[in-house]
Amino acid sequence: MIIPSIDLMNGVAVQLVGGREKRLDAGDPVPIARAFAIAGEVAVIDLDAAIGTGSNEAVIRTLLEIGPCRVGGGIRTYEKAVEWLDAGARKIIIGTAATPGLLRRLPRERIIAALDAEHGEVVTHGWRTRSGAGIVERMRELREFVGGFLITSVEREGRMEGIDLEEIRNLLTEAGEARITFAGGVTTVKEVAAIDELGADAQVGMALYTGRMHLADGIAAPLHSDRPDGLWPTVVVDERGIALGLAYSNLESVRRAVELRRGVYFSRTRGIWIKGGTSGAVQDLLRIDLDCDRDALRFTVLQHGPGFCHKGTATCWGENCGLTQLMARIKVRAQEAPAGSYTERLLEDGALLRAKLLEEAAELAGATSAAEAVHEAADLMYFTSVALARAGISLAEVERELDRRALKVSRRPGDAKPAPEGRTA
C-alpha cells in the first residue's frame, strides 16, 4: 500500500532531492496531513532533528491529532523513543541510533529501522554521514528487533526516476518477519502496485506533491476485481467500525471521494453517486482501507442526516442497538427533548447529573453478582452518555482516546486519588 510522507523543516512541509537540495516548499503541513490521512498511516519525518539543526516537535504533535502517523527524525535515545510512542505515534522510525541494545527495550511491532543508503552504503545523521555498512549487513543485524524497515534510496530520493524492483525483491529475502517500506524514486501507480504485490509498502512524497501521482490512484493501485464490470465492493462503516451498508467503487469514484473528502461511490444504475446529494445524508470521508485480498474497499465515514439507508434507518440492516443506539437517542433528545422528560432534566441540571454519576458508579463498585453488575453498569452508561451529549462529545471520540492510551508504553501507578474533603469515595 501507499504511505504518504511529510518531511518537515522549520515548521513547513518540504521535499528534498538527494537529502540535500530543497526542491519544494509545500507550506503548512496540517492540511496536507488531513488529505493524506485518508490513505491511512502517514510518515512524518523531522528533518531538522535528523540533521541536528532544530526540532519540529510541536508541529508533529498537532499532526498526531489529525490521523495515524509513523514518526521519525532525530530519535536517538530510549527516552525520546518512548516519548513519541506515548504521544500516540503508531510507529517510530529510528535511524542513526538503531542498535540491538536500544531496540530490544522497545515494543518490536511499533519500531521501524530506517536504512538510508547511497549507492548501497548506509548513511546516517540526515544522510550526511557515511557508515561504511551495507543495507543487507544492517538488516541481518536488526531484523529480529524490529517490526519493519524503511529503506530509502538516497540517490533516487526526490528525483522521480523510478525504482529497482530486482533490488527490492532481493532485500525482501533478508527482512525476516519485518515488513519493508521502500522510499526514493517511487513515481507511478504501477510501482506502488508492484511493491505491494511483493508484500511491501511504498512511501511516496515528491510524486504526490507535484501531482505526478494522484493520491486516490496510489491508494487504489493494488486493487483488482473479479467482477465482469470491474467494480470494487465497498463496505461503508461509521467512526466506530459499524457497517452502514454496501456500495461499489471504481477509480473515478475513488478519485472524487478523495478530492471532495466525501462518501462518493459508483452506482450500477446512475454512475457516480455522491451520497446525500439529494437526501442530505452526506458523509465526511475519514479513511479508505484495502482488504487483505486487494479486491474490496472499506470507507470509514462520519454519517450525517437520517442515516445511510434510503429507507431512513442508520444502516441498511435497520437501526443500531446498544451504546450506539443509546447515544443516538440521547443526541436527538438533547436537541428536542420532550418537556419534563428525565433526560431533559439531566441535560439542564448539571448538579443532578453529577450526583447520579457518583451514585451509579458507587453502586457498580458495590455490585456483588453478575446480574447486579450488568444492571448498575447499564445505569452508569446511560448517565455517562447523557454527560457526553451535554458536552457535545461523541462515543467515537472517547474510543479514540482509549485507543490513544493503549499506545502508551510508559505506565502510571494508577493508585486511587484521595477523596475530596467532606466526601467519601
N, C-alpha and C positions, 0 to 999 in steps of 0.2 A: 504494500500500500504506500501511499504518498505521505511523507512527513514534511509539511511546510516549515520553513525556517525563518526566524527573525534574528538577525545579528545586530547587536547594539553597540553604538559608540556615542559618547556624550549625550545619552538620553534619546537618541533617534535611531531609527532602523536604517541600516546601510547594507550595501553589498560591495565586497572587495573582490579584486581579481588577484589570484595567487596569494591571498592573505596579506597583501601589502598595499596595492593601489586601490583607492576608493573610487569605484566606478559609478555608484548610485547612492543618493541620499533620498530615502523614501519617507522621511519625516516621522510624525507621531506614530509609534508602534501600536497604540491602543486600537484604532480602527482596523489596522492590519490584523491584529490578533483576533478581533471579533469576526472578521471574514474568514481567517484561516481555521478558527475553532470548529467550523462546520465539518472539516475533514477529520477531526479527532485530535490526537496529540500534536502539539506544535513544539519544535525545537527552538529554545530561546538561548542564545549564546552571548555572554557578556565579553565582548572583545577587549574592552578596556581592562577588565580584571585578568583576562588571559595574558595580555601583554604586560600587565603590571603598571598601567598608567592611570588607573581610576576604577570606578565601580558604577554599575547601573542597578544596584540592588533595589532601590525604591521603585524604579520602573518595572522590574521583574516581579516584584510583589503585587503590583497592580495587574500585571498580565496573568498572574496565577489566579486572580479572582474572576477572570474572564472565561478561562477554559483550561483543559488539562495541558500541562506543559512538562517537557523534559528540559531541565536547566543545566547549562554548562558554562565554563569560563572561569578560571581562577579558583576552582575548588581544589585546594591543596592540603587541607587538614581534615582530621576526623570531625572536629567541631564545626567547620564550615559545611561539611557534607551533611551532618545531622541537622544543622540549621535550615538548609534548603529542603530536606526531607520533611522536617516538622512544619515548614511553611506551606507544604502542600504540593511540592513538585512530584509528579507521578514517577519520574525517574531523574537521576542526576548523572551528568556526563563528566567523568574525571579523566584528565589527560596526563599532564606532566607528573602528577603525584600518584598515578595508578601503579601501586605496588601490592604484592600479596599481603604485606604487613598491614596496610590500610584497608584494603578491600575486604579481607576476611572479617573485619569488625562491623561491616555494614550489611544490610539486607540484600542478598545477591540479586534477587529478582528486580530490584529497583536501581541497579547500578549498570551504567554503560561505560565501558572504557573507550576513550577516544584515541584512535591511532591515526594521526595525521602524517601522511607520508609524501615526500617529494622524491619522485623517481625511485620509489621503493624503500627509501630511508625514513624512519620515523623522526619527525621534528616536533619540538615542544615549545613551551612559553610563547603561545600565539604564533607558532610556525616560524619563530625567529632563531631557534637553537637546534642544531643537528645532534641527534642522539648516538649515531653510529650503529643503531639496531635496525633490523628489518621488520616488516609487518608480521611475517609468519613467526619469527622468533618471539615477538611480544605476545602474539595471540596464544601461543603454546604456554607461555609463562602465566597468562592471566585468565584463560578461559574457564577454569574451574571456580573462579571467584566472582564472575560477573554474569548478569543476565543477558548482556548484549555488547556488541562492539559498534562504534561509529567509525567507519573507515572513510577518510577523506583523501582524495587525490588532489594534493595541493596544486600541482601544475595544471590541473584541469579546472580548478575551482573558479567559478565566475566567468569562464570563457565560453561556456555552452558549446563545447566541441565534441560532446558525446562521451560514451563510456566504453570500457573494455570488458565485454561480457565474459570473455575467457578468463581474464584475471579475476573477476568476481566469482566465477564458478570455482576456480582453484582455491580462493580464500575461504569459500564456504565449507570446504572439506576440513579446514583447520579450526572451525568455530566450536566444535563440540555441541553442547546444548544451547549455547548462546545464540541469540538472533542478531543478525548483522543488518545495520543500516548503512547504505552507501551514499556518499555525497561527493560532489565535484564533477561537473560536466553533464549531469542528468538534464536533458533538454526536451525530449519528446515523450509523448504518452506511450509509444512503443517501448521505450526504455523502461519506463515505470512498470509496464505490464511484464516485460521480460524479467526484471529484477524480482517482481512479486512471484512470478511463476517458479523462480529458482528457490523461493522460500525466504526472501529478504525484503527489506523496505528501502525506498528511495527518498532521500532528503533533498528537497528542491527549494532553491532560493531565487537566483537570478532569472530563471525561465518564467517564474510566476510574476516577479516584479516588472519585468519588461513586457509582459503579455505574450511572450513566445508560447507559453502553455497556459491554458485556461484551468483554473482550479478544479472546476467540475470535470474536465477531461482527465485530469490527473487522478481524481477520486474514482472515476468510472473505468479507468484504464484496464484494471484486471478483470472486469466483468465479461461474462459471456452468457448466452441464452440458448436453451434447447427448444424454445417455443418457435413455431413457424413464423410468428410476427416479430420475433426478435426482442420482445419486451422483457423487462425485468420485474418480477413480482416485488412489490414494495410494502412491507409491513410498517404501518404507521402507529407509533406509540407516543404516550404523553411523557412528561418530565420524569414520572416515576417508573417508566418502562411498561405501563399497562397498555395492551393492544387496543387501539381505537378502531382499526379496520384494515382492509387490504386494498391496495391500489396498484397501478402499474406505472413504470417509468421507461423512458428512453433517453438517449443522450441529450436531445433537445430539451426535454422537460427537466432533467437534472441541471442543465446549464441555467435555465430560467429560475429554478429553485435556488441555486447558489447566488445568482445575481440579485434576486429580489429578497433572499432570505425568508422565503415564504414556502408554504406547502404547495408545490406545483407538481402535477402528475400528468400522465398521458392517458386520456380516456379512449377506450377502444371504439367509442361511437362519436365522440366530439373532438378528438385531438387533444391539444394542450389544454389542461384544465387547472386553473388557479383556484384552489379550494377557498370557498367563501366569497367568491366574486359577486354572487347574487344573493346568497343567503346571509352573509355577514359572519358566517362561521369560519373566519380566517385563521390561518395558522402561522406562527412565527417558527421558522426552521432553526433548530438548535444544533443538529448534528446529523450526518449521514454515515452509516456503517455498512460495510460489506459482510455478507455471511461467509462461513468458512469455505464453502464450495465456490464462492465468487459468482453465483448465479441469482442472487437476490439481495435486496437492499432493506435497510431499516432507517426510516426517517423518525427522528425524535423531534417532537414539536410542542409548542405551547399553544393549546387549542383555545380559541375564543368563541363567544357566541353560544348557541344552544347545545352544541356537541358536534361530533364528527359525522354521525349518520344523517342521511337525508330525511329520516323519519323524526329527527329532533331529539334523539337519545344521545347519551355521551359516547357510546360505542355502537358498532354495527351488531353487537350481541345484546343490546339493551343497556340499561343503566348500570353504573358501577355499584359496588357494595362496600361494606366495611368502612375503613377510615376515609377512603376517597369519597364515598357517598356522603359520609358524615360531614366532611369539610365542605363539600359542595352545597349541602343543605344549609349549613350554618352560614356560608357565604351569601346565599340567597336571603336568608333571614336577616343578615346584617344590613342588607340593602333595603329590604321591605318586610321587616319582622311584624307579625300581627300584633296590634296593640294589646298590651297586657300579657304577652307570652313570656315564658320564663327566660328564653334566650334573649329577648329584648331587655329584660331586667338586668341580666348578666352583662350584656354589652354596654349598658348605660351606667351600671353601678360597679365601678372598679373595686370598691371595698368589699362588696358581696362576692364578686368573682374571686378575689384574693382569699377570702375566708373559706370558700368552698374548695379551692385548690389545696389549701393547707389541710382542711378536714378530710378530703378524699385521699390525699397522699398518706396521711396518718392511718386511715382505715385500711389502705392497701398494705402498708407496712405491718399492720397488726393482723392481717388475714391468716387464719390457721388451717384452711383447707383449700384445695384447688378450686372448688366451686366458688368459695368466698373471694379468692384472689381474682378470678375471672370477673366476678360481679364488681368488685371495687376498682379493678383496672379499667373496666368499661366506663365507670363513673368518672374516673380521673381523666381518661382520654376525652370524654365529652367536654369537661371543663377546660382541659388543655386546648382543645380545638376552638372553643369559644375565645380563649385568650389569644390564640394565634390570629383568628379572624378579627378580633378587636384591634390587634396591632398591624393588620394588613399583611400578614405573613402566610405563605402557603406551606403545605406539608412538604412539598418538594424542596423548599429552602432549608427546612430542618434536616431533611435527609442528606442534602448536600453538605451540611455542616457535620453530620455524623460521618459521612464518607471522608471529609477532610481530616477529622480527628483520627480516623482509622489509619491515615497515612503517617501519623506521628511515630517517630522512632523512640524519642525520649518519653518517659512516663513520669507523671507526678505521683506522690504517695496516695492521694485520694482519700485522706482522712476526713472525717466529718468536721464541719465548721462548728464553733461554739454557738449555741442558740443565743439569739439577741436577748438582752436583759429584759426580764419580765415575761418571757415566753419560753416554754419548754419545747424540746424537739419532738 
